[in-house]
Amino acid sequence: MKLSDGIEQAIHCVTMLAAAPEDGLLSAAALAEFHGVSPSYLLKHLQALSGAGILETVSGPKGGYRLAKGAETISLLDIVLAVEGREPAFRCKEIRQNGPNPLPRRYFKAPCQINAAMIRAERAYRDELATVTVADLNAEVAEKDDGAIARRGCMFFEENLRHARR
Amino acid sequence: MKLSDGIEQAIHCVTMLAAAPEDGLLSAAALAEFHGVSPSYLLKHLQALSGAGILETVSGPKGGYRLAKGAETISLLDIVLAVEGREPAFRCKEIRQNGPNPLPRRYFKAPCQINAAMIRAERAYRDELATVTVADLNAEVAEKDDGAIARRGCMFFEENLRHARR
């Protein structure tokens, strides 16, 4: 089981956009350069975040991305589901119904005990991710910052931030 | 994020072997036929379970697989890690160290807050899977059984069970 590299990139981009002053926009190219990642791969994930209502896309040559809602309302779970899709990691194929001698159908009304246990674990995973917001992450980073992280962000915003009316 | 189909197959095979009487062996071919799955694909996962110390392999034409230890000591987590590997789903590439203007190295001694949050979620997932043993699963199935599941198992064992000394 492996999450795509897009998850890390998407979370960093959303936290960066959450730190952007004055409702500013950042282009996919600027975000890709800052994080040293492939622009085309990143674009796919920014579009997924936009489709999930986490980012807003402003089109045009002066366009870019900004948060579609408050950083305190966006959880890590929202970002993971936007990038990876909402399907659970364990996808029961009901192989207990296979083979030359399957069970009577009455046994298949309830989910198999294996599926139920796997779903409970996935719920624990998702519940934990849901407790962490983008605002929390940025606050944690700010706590550890002796000024260098803020300066680096400011330089990036000065060079790259764009503005458009809501 | 998707777990391989091998997980479902591996869990069903281990629960089946846990129900086998008299320390009996089942061949990969019999297990594949019973579950209606590809023998070569299943074999890969049976070997992984054997490598992880969950199953014991007895080689030869009358060989097969049996549990290497008690069903009450094998958890769903053991099976998932045997099949999927032990690496976490989120594999931080430290992209915060990328780009034309990286932060000073002192910031990279501790894991990034994002990685820490993703690891907490994975721990919750694994902790939940660790609470469920193969013995628990078989007990739950037996509780719902009006006899048809046990009969189906018995027929399968009568036709396919092999024996070898420990």
Interface residues (C-beta under 8 A of the other chain):
Chain A: M1 K2 L3 S4 D5 I7 E8 Q9 I11 H12 T15 E33 F34 H35 G36 V37 L76 V80 E84 E87 A89 F90 R91 C92 K93 I95 R96 N98 G99 P100 N101 L103 P104 Y107 A110 Q113 I114 A117 M118 R120 A121 E122 A124 Y125 R126 D127 E128 L129 V132 L137 E140 V141 K144 A148 I149 R152 M155 F156
Chain B: M1 K2 L3 S4 D5 I7 E8 Q9 I11 H12 T15 E33 F34 H35 G36 V37 L76 V80 E84 E87 A89 F90 R91 C92 K93 I95 R96 N98 G99 P100 N101 L103 P104 Y107 A110 Q113 I114 A117 M118 R120 A121 E122 A124 Y125 R126 D127 E128 L129 V132 L137 E140 V141 K144 A148 I149 R152 M155 F156
